[in-house]
Amino acid sequence: MMDGFSMLFWLMAAFLVIVTQAPVWIIVRRAGYPGAVSLLYLIPIVNLIAIWVFAMAPWPAMKK
């Protein structure tokens, strides 16, 4: 029973990461930053700081 629960948990966790990470990756790319910057979203506390920096910094895509 415990093995099934843990497998289900990890599948759900992976699904949630993929579902939430994909839009963040797209938004970051459209703003003109490398998509890999969106991986900061996955790190607790760092994600809050990254959101604030991202919101307040000038976006490279807006300079064109």
mmCIF file as Biopython writes it, N, C-alpha, C and O atoms, coordinates in Angstrom:
data_model
#
loop_
_atom_site.group_PDB
_atom_site.id
_atom_site.type_symbol
_atom_site.label_atom_id
_atom_site.label_alt_id
_atom_site.label_comp_id
_atom_site.label_asym_id
_atom_site.label_entity_id
_atom_site.label_seq_id
_atom_site.pdbx_PDB_ins_code
_atom_site.Cartn_x
_atom_site.Cartn_y
_atom_site.Cartn_z
_atom_site.occupancy
_atom_site.B_iso_or_equiv
_atom_site.auth_seq_id
_atom_site.auth_asym_id
_atom_site.pdbx_PDB_model_num
ATOM 1   N N  . MET A ? 1  ? 0.826  -1.197 0.000   1.0 0.0 1  A 1 
ATOM 2   C CA . MET A ? 1  ? 0.000  0.000  0.000   1.0 0.0 1  A 1 
ATOM 3   C C  . MET A ? 1  ? 0.869  1.259  0.000   1.0 0.0 1  A 1 
ATOM 4   O O  . MET A ? 1  ? 0.577  2.209  -0.726  1.0 0.0 1  A 1 
ATOM 5   N N  . MET A ? 2  ? 1.904  1.275  0.785   1.0 0.0 2  A 1 
ATOM 6   C CA . MET A ? 2  ? 2.746  2.456  0.881   1.0 0.0 2  A 1 
ATOM 7   C C  . MET A ? 2  ? 3.488  2.720  -0.424  1.0 0.0 2  A 1 
ATOM 8   O O  . MET A ? 2  ? 3.689  3.878  -0.791  1.0 0.0 2  A 1 
ATOM 9   N N  . ASP A ? 3  ? 3.897  1.670  -1.130  1.0 0.0 3  A 1 
ATOM 10  C CA . ASP A ? 3  ? 4.606  1.861  -2.389  1.0 0.0 3  A 1 
ATOM 11  C C  . ASP A ? 3  ? 3.705  2.507  -3.434  1.0 0.0 3  A 1 
ATOM 12  O O  . ASP A ? 3  ? 4.147  3.378  -4.183  1.0 0.0 3  A 1 
ATOM 13  N N  . GLY A ? 4  ? 2.443  2.084  -3.488  1.0 0.0 4  A 1 
ATOM 14  C CA . GLY A ? 4  ? 1.498  2.670  -4.429  1.0 0.0 4  A 1 
ATOM 15  C C  . GLY A ? 4  ? 1.248  4.136  -4.132  1.0 0.0 4  A 1 
ATOM 16  O O  . GLY A ? 4  ? 1.145  4.951  -5.049  1.0 0.0 4  A 1 
ATOM 17  N N  . PHE A ? 5  ? 1.151  4.468  -2.874  1.0 0.0 5  A 1 
ATOM 18  C CA . PHE A ? 5  ? 0.924  5.861  -2.487  1.0 0.0 5  A 1 
ATOM 19  C C  . PHE A ? 5  ? 2.110  6.728  -2.872  1.0 0.0 5  A 1 
ATOM 20  O O  . PHE A ? 5  ? 1.938  7.825  -3.404  1.0 0.0 5  A 1 
ATOM 21  N N  . SER A ? 6  ? 3.295  6.245  -2.608  1.0 0.0 6  A 1 
ATOM 22  C CA . SER A ? 6  ? 4.462  7.062  -2.905  1.0 0.0 6  A 1 
ATOM 23  C C  . SER A ? 6  ? 4.625  7.244  -4.418  1.0 0.0 6  A 1 
ATOM 24  O O  . SER A ? 6  ? 5.029  8.319  -4.861  1.0 0.0 6  A 1 
ATOM 25  N N  . MET A ? 7  ? 4.326  6.237  -5.203  1.0 0.0 7  A 1 
ATOM 26  C CA . MET A ? 7  ? 4.411  6.351  -6.656  1.0 0.0 7  A 1 
ATOM 27  C C  . MET A ? 7  ? 3.365  7.340  -7.162  1.0 0.0 7  A 1 
ATOM 28  O O  . MET A ? 7  ? 3.658  8.167  -8.025  1.0 0.0 7  A 1 
ATOM 29  N N  . LEU A ? 8  ? 2.165  7.260  -6.635  1.0 0.0 8  A 1 
ATOM 30  C CA . LEU A ? 8  ? 1.110  8.196  -7.018  1.0 0.0 8  A 1 
ATOM 31  C C  . LEU A ? 8  ? 1.490  9.625  -6.626  1.0 0.0 8  A 1 
ATOM 32  O O  . LEU A ? 8  ? 1.266  10.562 -7.392  1.0 0.0 8  A 1 
ATOM 33  N N  . PHE A ? 9  ? 2.056  9.787  -5.454  1.0 0.0 9  A 1 
ATOM 34  C CA . PHE A ? 9  ? 2.491  11.103 -4.999  1.0 0.0 9  A 1 
ATOM 35  C C  . PHE A ? 9  ? 3.510  11.703 -5.951  1.0 0.0 9  A 1 
ATOM 36  O O  . PHE A ? 9  ? 3.379  12.863 -6.341  1.0 0.0 9  A 1 
ATOM 37  N N  . TRP A ? 10 ? 4.520  10.938 -6.330  1.0 0.0 10 A 1 
ATOM 38  C CA . TRP A ? 10 ? 5.565  11.448 -7.208  1.0 0.0 10 A 1 
ATOM 39  C C  . TRP A ? 10 ? 5.049  11.729 -8.617  1.0 0.0 10 A 1 
ATOM 40  O O  . TRP A ? 10 ? 5.497  12.674 -9.266  1.0 0.0 10 A 1 
ATOM 41  N N  . LEU A ? 11 ? 4.119  10.919 -9.085  1.0 0.0 11 A 1 
ATOM 42  C CA . LEU A ? 11 ? 3.521  11.190 -10.396 1.0 0.0 11 A 1 
ATOM 43  C C  . LEU A ? 11 ? 2.718  12.491 -10.376 1.0 0.0 11 A 1 
ATOM 44  O O  . LEU A ? 11 ? 2.784  13.288 -11.312 1.0 0.0 11 A 1 
ATOM 45  N N  . MET A ? 12 ? 1.964  12.692 -9.299  1.0 0.0 12 A 1 
ATOM 46  C CA . MET A ? 12 ? 1.180  13.921 -9.172  1.0 0.0 12 A 1 
ATOM 47  C C  . MET A ? 12 ? 2.098  15.132 -9.018  1.0 0.0 12 A 1 
ATOM 48  O O  . MET A ? 12 ? 1.827  16.187 -9.592  1.0 0.0 12 A 1 
ATOM 49  N N  . ALA A ? 13 ? 3.166  14.995 -8.260  1.0 0.0 13 A 1 
ATOM 50  C CA . ALA A ? 13 ? 4.110  16.089 -8.073  1.0 0.0 13 A 1 
ATOM 51  C C  . ALA A ? 13 ? 4.770  16.451 -9.402  1.0 0.0 13 A 1 
ATOM 52  O O  . ALA A ? 13 ? 4.900  17.631 -9.725  1.0 0.0 13 A 1 
ATOM 53  N N  . ALA A ? 14 ? 5.182  15.457 -10.165 1.0 0.0 14 A 1 
ATOM 54  C CA . ALA A ? 14 ? 5.804  15.711 -11.470 1.0 0.0 14 A 1 
ATOM 55  C C  . ALA A ? 14 ? 4.808  16.385 -12.413 1.0 0.0 14 A 1 
ATOM 56  O O  . ALA A ? 14 ? 5.172  17.304 -13.146 1.0 0.0 14 A 1 
ATOM 57  N N  . PHE A ? 15 ? 3.572  15.937 -12.396 1.0 0.0 15 A 1 
ATOM 58  C CA . PHE A ? 15 ? 2.534  16.534 -13.233 1.0 0.0 15 A 1 
ATOM 59  C C  . PHE A ? 15 ? 2.327  18.003 -12.870 1.0 0.0 15 A 1 
ATOM 60  O O  . PHE A ? 15 ? 2.236  18.852 -13.757 1.0 0.0 15 A 1 
ATOM 61  N N  . LEU A ? 16 ? 2.253  18.307 -11.583 1.0 0.0 16 A 1 
ATOM 62  C CA . LEU A ? 16 ? 2.048  19.684 -11.147 1.0 0.0 16 A 1 
ATOM 63  C C  . LEU A ? 16 ? 3.223  20.581 -11.523 1.0 0.0 16 A 1 
ATOM 64  O O  . LEU A ? 16 ? 3.027  21.734 -11.909 1.0 0.0 16 A 1 
ATOM 65  N N  . VAL A ? 17 ? 4.432  20.063 -11.413 1.0 0.0 17 A 1 
ATOM 66  C CA . VAL A ? 17 ? 5.610  20.845 -11.790 1.0 0.0 17 A 1 
ATOM 67  C C  . VAL A ? 17 ? 5.570  21.158 -13.283 1.0 0.0 17 A 1 
ATOM 68  O O  . VAL A ? 17 ? 5.839  22.288 -13.690 1.0 0.0 17 A 1 
ATOM 69  N N  . ILE A ? 18 ? 5.239  20.176 -14.086 1.0 0.0 18 A 1 
ATOM 70  C CA . ILE A ? 18 ? 5.187  20.384 -15.537 1.0 0.0 18 A 1 
ATOM 71  C C  . ILE A ? 18 ? 4.075  21.364 -15.900 1.0 0.0 18 A 1 
ATOM 72  O O  . ILE A ? 18 ? 4.272  22.253 -16.728 1.0 0.0 18 A 1 
ATOM 73  N N  . VAL A ? 19 ? 2.918  21.201 -15.285 1.0 0.0 19 A 1 
ATOM 74  C CA . VAL A ? 19 ? 1.777  22.064 -15.603 1.0 0.0 19 A 1 
ATOM 75  C C  . VAL A ? 19 ? 2.030  23.509 -15.181 1.0 0.0 19 A 1 
ATOM 76  O O  . VAL A ? 19 ? 1.597  24.431 -15.873 1.0 0.0 19 A 1 
ATOM 77  N N  . THR A ? 20 ? 2.715  23.725 -14.074 1.0 0.0 20 A 1 
ATOM 78  C CA . THR A ? 20 ? 2.966  25.092 -13.622 1.0 0.0 20 A 1 
ATOM 79  C C  . THR A ? 20 ? 4.235  25.678 -14.239 1.0 0.0 20 A 1 
ATOM 80  O O  . THR A ? 20 ? 4.327  26.894 -14.410 1.0 0.0 20 A 1 
ATOM 81  N N  . GLN A ? 21 ? 5.191  24.857 -14.569 1.0 0.0 21 A 1 
ATOM 82  C CA . GLN A ? 21 ? 6.459  25.352 -15.091 1.0 0.0 21 A 1 
ATOM 83  C C  . GLN A ? 21 ? 6.350  25.792 -16.544 1.0 0.0 21 A 1 
ATOM 84  O O  . GLN A ? 21 ? 7.006  26.754 -16.944 1.0 0.0 21 A 1 
ATOM 85  N N  . ALA A ? 22 ? 5.553  25.122 -17.324 1.0 0.0 22 A 1 
ATOM 86  C CA . ALA A ? 22 ? 5.440  25.445 -18.754 1.0 0.0 22 A 1 
ATOM 87  C C  . ALA A ? 22 ? 4.979  26.891 -18.994 1.0 0.0 22 A 1 
ATOM 88  O O  . ALA A ? 22 ? 5.608  27.591 -19.787 1.0 0.0 22 A 1 
ATOM 89  N N  . PRO A ? 23 ? 3.913  27.363 -18.346 1.0 0.0 23 A 1 
ATOM 90  C CA . PRO A ? 23 ? 3.516  28.767 -18.585 1.0 0.0 23 A 1 
ATOM 91  C C  . PRO A ? 23 ? 4.557  29.770 -18.089 1.0 0.0 23 A 1 
ATOM 92  O O  . PRO A ? 23 ? 4.754  30.813 -18.712 1.0 0.0 23 A 1 
ATOM 93  N N  . VAL A ? 24 ? 5.214  29.470 -16.992 1.0 0.0 24 A 1 
ATOM 94  C CA . VAL A ? 24 ? 6.238  30.375 -16.474 1.0 0.0 24 A 1 
ATOM 95  C C  . VAL A ? 24 ? 7.384  30.468 -17.472 1.0 0.0 24 A 1 
ATOM 96  O O  . VAL A ? 24 ? 7.894  31.557 -17.731 1.0 0.0 24 A 1 
ATOM 97  N N  . TRP A ? 25 ? 7.789  29.338 -18.032 1.0 0.0 25 A 1 
ATOM 98  C CA . TRP A ? 25 ? 8.857  29.307 -19.039 1.0 0.0 25 A 1 
ATOM 99  C C  . TRP A ? 25 ? 8.475  30.189 -20.232 1.0 0.0 25 A 1 
ATOM 100 O O  . TRP A ? 25 ? 9.302  30.956 -20.726 1.0 0.0 25 A 1 
ATOM 101 N N  . ILE A ? 26 ? 7.227  30.082 -20.695 1.0 0.0 26 A 1 
ATOM 102 C CA . ILE A ? 26 ? 6.764  30.847 -21.850 1.0 0.0 26 A 1 
ATOM 103 C C  . ILE A ? 26 ? 6.743  32.345 -21.536 1.0 0.0 26 A 1 
ATOM 104 O O  . ILE A ? 26 ? 7.180  33.151 -22.357 1.0 0.0 26 A 1 
ATOM 105 N N  . ILE A ? 27 ? 6.248  32.720 -20.371 1.0 0.0 27 A 1 
ATOM 106 C CA . ILE A ? 27 ? 6.184  34.129 -19.980 1.0 0.0 27 A 1 
ATOM 107 C C  . ILE A ? 27 ? 7.580  34.728 -19.886 1.0 0.0 27 A 1 
ATOM 108 O O  . ILE A ? 27 ? 7.817  35.839 -20.361 1.0 0.0 27 A 1 
ATOM 109 N N  . VAL A ? 28 ? 8.499  33.995 -19.277 1.0 0.0 28 A 1 
ATOM 110 C CA . VAL A ? 28 ? 9.866  34.485 -19.131 1.0 0.0 28 A 1 
ATOM 111 C C  . VAL A ? 28 ? 10.519 34.666 -20.500 1.0 0.0 28 A 1 
ATOM 112 O O  . VAL A ? 28 ? 11.226 35.649 -20.723 1.0 0.0 28 A 1 
ATOM 113 N N  . ARG A ? 29 ? 10.290 33.735 -21.409 1.0 0.0 29 A 1 
ATOM 114 C CA . ARG A ? 29 ? 10.850 33.850 -22.767 1.0 0.0 29 A 1 
ATOM 115 C C  . ARG A ? 29 ? 10.268 35.050 -23.504 1.0 0.0 29 A 1 
ATOM 116 O O  . ARG A ? 29 ? 10.996 35.761 -24.196 1.0 0.0 29 A 1 
ATOM 117 N N  . ARG A ? 30 ? 8.966  35.282 -23.365 1.0 0.0 30 A 1 
ATOM 118 C CA . ARG A ? 30 ? 8.331  36.420 -24.039 1.0 0.0 30 A 1 
ATOM 119 C C  . ARG A ? 30 ? 8.812  37.747 -23.476 1.0 0.0 30 A 1 
ATOM 120 O O  . ARG A ? 30 ? 8.808  38.762 -24.172 1.0 0.0 30 A 1 
ATOM 121 N N  . ALA A ? 31 ? 9.225  37.737 -22.216 1.0 0.0 31 A 1 
ATOM 122 C CA . ALA A ? 31 ? 9.740  38.951 -21.596 1.0 0.0 31 A 1 
ATOM 123 C C  . ALA A ? 31 ? 11.163 39.248 -22.066 1.0 0.0 31 A 1 
ATOM 124 O O  . ALA A ? 31 ? 11.672 40.345 -21.839 1.0 0.0 31 A 1 
ATOM 125 N N  . GLY A ? 32 ? 11.810 38.277 -22.722 1.0 0.0 32 A 1 
ATOM 126 C CA . GLY A ? 32 ? 13.140 38.500 -23.266 1.0 0.0 32 A 1 
ATOM 127 C C  . GLY A ? 32 ? 14.263 37.879 -22.459 1.0 0.0 32 A 1 
ATOM 128 O O  . GLY A ? 32 ? 15.437 38.102 -22.753 1.0 0.0 32 A 1 
ATOM 129 N N  . TYR A ? 33 ? 13.919 37.108 -21.452 1.0 0.0 33 A 1 
ATOM 130 C CA . TYR A ? 33 ? 14.931 36.427 -20.644 1.0 0.0 33 A 1 
ATOM 131 C C  . TYR A ? 33 ? 15.058 34.982 -21.106 1.0 0.0 33 A 1 
ATOM 132 O O  . TYR A ? 33 ? 14.145 34.460 -21.746 1.0 0.0 33 A 1 
ATOM 133 N N  . PRO A ? 34 ? 16.177 34.324 -20.791 1.0 0.0 34 A 1 
ATOM 134 C CA . PRO A ? 34 ? 16.293 32.894 -21.132 1.0 0.0 34 A 1 
ATOM 135 C C  . PRO A ? 34 ? 15.252 32.079 -20.355 1.0 0.0 34 A 1 
ATOM 136 O O  . PRO A ? 34 ? 14.971 32.374 -19.193 1.0 0.0 34 A 1 
ATOM 137 N N  . GLY A ? 35 ? 14.697 31.077 -20.985 1.0 0.0 35 A 1 
ATOM 138 C CA . GLY A ? 35 ? 13.680 30.256 -20.342 1.0 0.0 35 A 1 
ATOM 139 C C  . GLY A ? 35 ? 14.151 29.582 -19.067 1.0 0.0 35 A 1 
ATOM 140 O O  . GLY A ? 35 ? 13.354 29.309 -18.169 1.0 0.0 35 A 1 
ATOM 141 N N  . ALA A ? 36 ? 15.452 29.313 -18.988 1.0 0.0 36 A 1 
ATOM 142 C CA . ALA A ? 36 ? 15.998 28.639 -17.807 1.0 0.0 36 A 1 
ATOM 143 C C  . ALA A ? 36 ? 15.828 29.470 -16.530 1.0 0.0 36 A 1 
ATOM 144 O O  . ALA A ? 36 ? 15.872 28.928 -15.426 1.0 0.0 36 A 1 
ATOM 145 N N  . VAL A ? 37 ? 15.637 30.777 -16.680 1.0 0.0 37 A 1 
ATOM 146 C CA . VAL A ? 37 ? 15.399 31.630 -15.512 1.0 0.0 37 A 1 
ATOM 147 C C  . VAL A ? 37 ? 14.134 31.172 -14.788 1.0 0.0 37 A 1 
ATOM 148 O O  . VAL A ? 37 ? 14.018 31.350 -13.575 1.0 0.0 37 A 1 
ATOM 149 N N  . SER A ? 38 ? 13.206 30.596 -15.506 1.0 0.0 38 A 1 
ATOM 150 C CA . SER A ? 38 ? 11.959 30.149 -14.892 1.0 0.0 38 A 1 
ATOM 151 C C  . SER A ? 38 ? 12.171 28.993 -13.918 1.0 0.0 38 A 1 
ATOM 152 O O  . SER A ? 38 ? 11.283 28.692 -13.120 1.0 0.0 38 A 1 
ATOM 153 N N  . LEU A ? 39 ? 13.319 28.348 -13.971 1.0 0.0 39 A 1 
ATOM 154 C CA . LEU A ? 39 ? 13.592 27.253 -13.029 1.0 0.0 39 A 1 
ATOM 155 C C  . LEU A ? 39 ? 13.755 27.775 -11.597 1.0 0.0 39 A 1 
ATOM 156 O O  . LEU A ? 39 ? 13.643 27.004 -10.644 1.0 0.0 39 A 1 
ATOM 157 N N  . LEU A ? 40 ? 14.015 29.066 -11.441 1.0 0.0 40 A 1 
ATOM 158 C CA . LEU A ? 40 ? 14.081 29.653 -10.096 1.0 0.0 40 A 1 
ATOM 159 C C  . LEU A ? 40 ? 12.739 29.553 -9.392  1.0 0.0 40 A 1 
ATOM 160 O O  . LEU A ? 40 ? 12.673 29.575 -8.162  1.0 0.0 40 A 1 
ATOM 161 N N  . TYR A ? 41 ? 11.671 29.444 -10.168 1.0 0.0 41 A 1 
ATOM 162 C CA . TYR A ? 41 ? 10.325 29.301 -9.632  1.0 0.0 41 A 1 
ATOM 163 C C  . TYR A ? 41 ? 10.183 28.038 -8.776  1.0 0.0 41 A 1 
ATOM 164 O O  . TYR A ? 41 ? 9.327  27.980 -7.893  1.0 0.0 41 A 1 
ATOM 165 N N  . LEU A ? 42 ? 11.001 27.049 -9.030  1.0 0.0 42 A 1 
ATOM 166 C CA . LEU A ? 42 ? 10.901 25.770 -8.323  1.0 0.0 42 A 1 
ATOM 167 C C  . LEU A ? 42 ? 11.572 25.776 -6.949  1.0 0.0 42 A 1 
ATOM 168 O O  . LEU A ? 42 ? 11.366 24.851 -6.163  1.0 0.0 42 A 1 
ATOM 169 N N  . ILE A ? 43 ? 12.369 26.800 -6.649  1.0 0.0 43 A 1 
ATOM 170 C CA . ILE A ? 43 ? 13.115 26.837 -5.394  1.0 0.0 43 A 1 
ATOM 171 C C  . ILE A ? 43 ? 12.376 27.719 -4.395  1.0 0.0 43 A 1 
ATOM 172 O O  . ILE A ? 43 ? 12.186 28.909 -4.646  1.0 0.0 43 A 1 
ATOM 173 N N  . PRO A ? 44 ? 11.955 27.149 -3.258  1.0 0.0 44 A 1 
ATOM 174 C CA . PRO A ? 44 ? 11.231 27.959 -2.273  1.0 0.0 44 A 1 
ATOM 175 C C  . PRO A ? 44 ? 12.062 29.158 -1.816  1.0 0.0 44 A 1 
ATOM 176 O O  . PRO A ? 44 ? 13.290 29.082 -1.778  1.0 0.0 44 A 1 
ATOM 177 N N  . ILE A ? 45 ? 11.423 30.224 -1.481  1.0 0.0 45 A 1 
ATOM 178 C CA . ILE A ? 45 ? 11.970 31.507 -1.066  1.0 0.0 45 A 1 
ATOM 179 C C  . ILE A ? 45 ? 12.639 32.212 -2.248  1.0 0.0 45 A 1 
ATOM 180 O O  . ILE A ? 45 ? 12.381 33.392 -2.485  1.0 0.0 45 A 1 
ATOM 181 N N  . VAL A ? 46 ? 13.488 31.510 -2.985  1.0 0.0 46 A 1 
ATOM 182 C CA . VAL A ? 46 ? 14.127 32.108 -4.158  1.0 0.0 46 A 1 
ATOM 183 C C  . VAL A ? 46 ? 13.056 32.511 -5.172  1.0 0.0 46 A 1 
ATOM 184 O O  . VAL A ? 46 ? 13.195 33.520 -5.863  1.0 0.0 46 A 1 
ATOM 185 N N  . ASN A ? 47 ? 11.982 31.712 -5.256  1.0 0.0 47 A 1 
ATOM 186 C CA . ASN A ? 47 ? 10.929 32.043 -6.217  1.0 0.0 47 A 1 
ATOM 187 C C  . ASN A ? 47 ? 10.248 33.371 -5.875  1.0 0.0 47 A 1 
ATOM 188 O O  . ASN A ? 47 ? 9.884  34.124 -6.779  1.0 0.0 47 A 1 
ATOM 189 N N  . LEU A ? 48 ? 10.075 33.663 -4.610  1.0 0.0 48 A 1 
ATOM 190 C CA . LEU A ? 48 ? 9.469  34.941 -4.224  1.0 0.0 48 A 1 
ATOM 191 C C  . LEU A ? 48 ? 10.367 36.109 -4.597  1.0 0.0 48 A 1 
ATOM 192 O O  . LEU A ? 48 ? 9.899  37.131 -5.098  1.0 0.0 48 A 1 
ATOM 193 N N  . ILE A ? 49 ? 11.653 35.950 -4.350  1.0 0.0 49 A 1 
ATOM 194 C CA . ILE A ? 49 ? 12.618 36.991 -4.707  1.0 0.0 49 A 1 
ATOM 195 C C  . ILE A ? 49 ? 12.674 37.151 -6.220  1.0 0.0 49 A 1 
ATOM 196 O O  . ILE A ? 49 ? 12.698 38.271 -6.729  1.0 0.0 49 A 1 
ATOM 197 N N  . ALA A ? 50 ? 12.694 36.036 -6.937  1.0 0.0 50 A 1 
ATOM 198 C CA . ALA A ? 50 ? 12.767 36.079 -8.401  1.0 0.0 50 A 1 
ATOM 199 C C  . ALA A ? 50 ? 11.544 36.768 -8.998  1.0 0.0 50 A 1 
ATOM 200 O O  . ALA A ? 50 ? 11.672 37.514 -9.969  1.0 0.0 50 A 1 
ATOM 201 N N  . ILE A ? 51 ? 10.370 36.532 -8.439  1.0 0.0 51 A 1 
ATOM 202 C CA . ILE A ? 51 ? 9.157  37.176 -8.947  1.0 0.0 51 A 1 
ATOM 203 C C  . ILE A ? 51 ? 9.257  38.695 -8.788  1.0 0.0 51 A 1 
ATOM 204 O O  . ILE A ? 51 ? 8.902  39.441 -9.701  1.0 0.0 51 A 1 
ATOM 205 N N  . TRP A ? 52 ? 9.733  39.145 -7.641  1.0 0.0 52 A 1 
ATOM 206 C CA . TRP A ? 52 ? 9.869  40.587 -7.412  1.0 0.0 52 A 1 
ATOM 207 C C  . TRP A ? 52 ? 10.913 41.203 -8.327  1.0 0.0 52 A 1 
ATOM 208 O O  . TRP A ? 52 ? 10.687 42.271 -8.896  1.0 0.0 52 A 1 
ATOM 209 N N  . VAL A ? 53 ? 12.048 40.546 -8.474  1.0 0.0 53 A 1 
ATOM 210 C CA . VAL A ? 53 ? 13.096 41.059 -9.365  1.0 0.0 53 A 1 
ATOM 211 C C  . VAL A ? 53 ? 12.586 41.086 -10.799 1.0 0.0 53 A 1 
ATOM 212 O O  . VAL A ? 53 ? 12.801 42.061 -11.519 1.0 0.0 53 A 1 
ATOM 213 N N  . PHE A ? 54 ? 11.920 40.033 -11.209 1.0 0.0 54 A 1 
ATOM 214 C CA . PHE A ? 54 ? 11.372 39.927 -12.560 1.0 0.0 54 A 1 
ATOM 215 C C  . PHE A ? 54 ? 10.341 41.033 -12.811 1.0 0.0 54 A 1 
ATOM 216 O O  . PHE A ? 54 ? 10.306 41.616 -13.895 1.0 0.0 54 A 1 
ATOM 217 N N  . ALA A ? 55 ? 9.519  41.317 -11.827 1.0 0.0 55 A 1 
ATOM 218 C CA . ALA A ? 55 ? 8.472  42.331 -11.986 1.0 0.0 55 A 1 
ATOM 219 C C  . ALA A ? 55 ? 9.046  43.749 -12.053 1.0 0.0 55 A 1 
ATOM 220 O O  . ALA A ? 55 ? 8.523  44.595 -12.778 1.0 0.0 55 A 1 
ATOM 221 N N  . MET A ? 56 ? 10.101 44.006 -11.311 1.0 0.0 56 A 1 
ATOM 222 C CA . MET A ? 56 ? 10.639 45.365 -11.217 1.0 0.0 56 A 1 
ATOM 223 C C  . MET A ? 56 ? 11.750 45.672 -12.226 1.0 0.0 56 A 1 
ATOM 224 O O  . MET A ? 56 ? 12.008 46.840 -12.516 1.0 0.0 56 A 1 
ATOM 225 N N  . ALA A ? 57 ? 12.402 44.655 -12.756 1.0 0.0 57 A 1 
ATOM 226 C CA . ALA A ? 57 ? 13.514 44.862 -13.690 1.0 0.0 57 A 1 
ATOM 227 C C  . ALA A ? 57 ? 12.979 45.257 -15.070 1.0 0.0 57 A 1 
ATOM 228 O O  . ALA A ? 57 ? 11.868 44.875 -15.438 1.0 0.0 57 A 1 
ATOM 229 N N  . PRO A ? 58 ? 13.762 46.013 -15.825 1.0 0.0 58 A 1 
ATOM 230 C CA . PRO A ? 58 ? 13.346 46.303 -17.205 1.0 0.0 58 A 1 
ATOM 231 C C  . PRO A ? 58 ? 13.419 45.028 -18.047 1.0 0.0 58 A 1 
ATOM 232 O O  . PRO A ? 58 ? 14.383 44.269 -17.955 1.0 0.0 58 A 1 
ATOM 233 N N  . TRP A ? 59 ? 12.419 44.809 -18.845 1.0 0.0 59 A 1 
ATOM 234 C CA . TRP A ? 59 ? 12.362 43.609 -19.673 1.0 0.0 59 A 1 
ATOM 235 C C  . TRP A ? 59 ? 13.077 43.854 -20.991 1.0 0.0 59 A 1 
ATOM 236 O O  . TRP A ? 59 ? 12.796 44.834 -21.681 1.0 0.0 59 A 1 
ATOM 237 N N  . PRO A ? 60 ? 14.005 42.962 -21.343 1.0 0.0 60 A 1 
ATOM 238 C CA . PRO A ? 60 ? 14.730 43.129 -22.609 1.0 0.0 60 A 1 
ATOM 239 C C  . PRO A ? 60 ? 13.798 43.199 -23.824 1.0 0.0 60 A 1 
ATOM 240 O O  . PRO A ? 60 ? 14.100 43.908 -24.784 1.0 0.0 60 A 1 
ATOM 241 N N  . ALA A ? 61 ? 12.697 42.493 -23.801 1.0 0.0 61 A 1 
ATOM 242 C CA . ALA A ? 61 ? 11.776 42.494 -24.950 1.0 0.0 61 A 1 
ATOM 243 C C  . ALA A ? 61 ? 11.098 43.845 -25.119 1.0 0.0 61 A 1 
ATOM 244 O O  . ALA A ? 61 ? 10.657 44.160 -26.225 1.0 0.0 61 A 1 
ATOM 245 N N  . MET A ? 62 ? 10.998 44.641 -24.090 1.0 0.0 62 A 1 
ATOM 246 C CA . MET A ? 62 ? 10.341 45.933 -24.169 1.0 0.0 62 A 1 
ATOM 247 C C  . MET A ? 62 ? 11.268 47.021 -24.721 1.0 0.0 62 A 1 
ATOM 248 O O  . MET A ? 62 ? 10.803 48.120 -25.023 1.0 0.0 62 A 1 
ATOM 249 N N  . LYS A ? 63 ? 12.556 46.739 -24.857 1.0 0.0 63 A 1 
ATOM 250 C CA . LYS A ? 63 ? 13.520 47.715 -25.359 1.0 0.0 63 A 1 
ATOM 251 C C  . LYS A ? 63 ? 13.518 47.809 -26.878 1.0 0.0 63 A 1 
ATOM 252 O O  . LYS A ? 63 ? 14.107 48.739 -27.430 1.0 0.0 63 A 1 
ATOM 253 N N  . LYS A ? 64 ? 12.884 46.888 -27.559 1.0 0.0 64 A 1 
ATOM 254 C CA . LYS A ? 64 ? 12.900 46.858 -29.029 1.0 0.0 64 A 1 
ATOM 255 C C  . LYS A ? 64 ? 12.003 47.908 -29.614 1.0 0.0 64 A 1 
ATOM 256 O O  . LYS A ? 64 ? 11.900 48.020 -30.836 1.0 0.0 64 A 1 
#
